[in-house]
Amino acid sequence: MAHEHLRLPLSVISQGDAMRLRRELAVLDEYIKQAELREPGTSIKALPKTSTSLSEFTQDNHLNMLKEEDRANATEFLKSISEHAPVIHISFASDPSAAFMRKLAAWFRESIDPAILVNVGLEPSIAAGFTIRTLNRYHDFSLRQQFVEHRELLLNGIRGTAKQAKT
């Protein structure tokens, strides 16, 4: 398998990003195949515009999209990613910045798996912090969960403050 050495760029973070990259590569591949079938001497339109993600992917992996072998390897790699890559779901109270998500994806890819995908969700009820879910684990690192876990301590503190205010 020639595609085993390929890596995802940090602009491809989620399953949706990987699927868009796969579709974009399929469109480019189809365009190039159609161009090869045209009669010599007939004019063709310029290559379709490519996204930053596809540009990063081809540059990082030293691929030439005009070569059928490179396109086939990239297609097989992206198919493998979409079918087999581990996925982590993280929920935040608000949308994280793109820079933060790149750093998070980089950490997961260095620490866990180079092909890991991170899907982000919004859950305003967590107030602060985040929740994280994999196929077989769920962890709640939210402020809401901290209040639930330390409810008695919080209530005792409120009662103590209320007693002090009365005196």
Secondary structure, DSSP 8 states (H G I E B T S, - for coil): -GGGG----TT--SHHHHHHHHHHHHHHHHHHHHHHHS-TT----------HHHHHHHHHTT--TTSHHHHHHHHHHHHHHHHH--EEEEEESS---HHHHHHHHHHHHHHT-TT-EEEEEE-GGG-SSEEEE-SS-EEE-SHHHHHHHTHHHHHHHHHHHHHHHH-
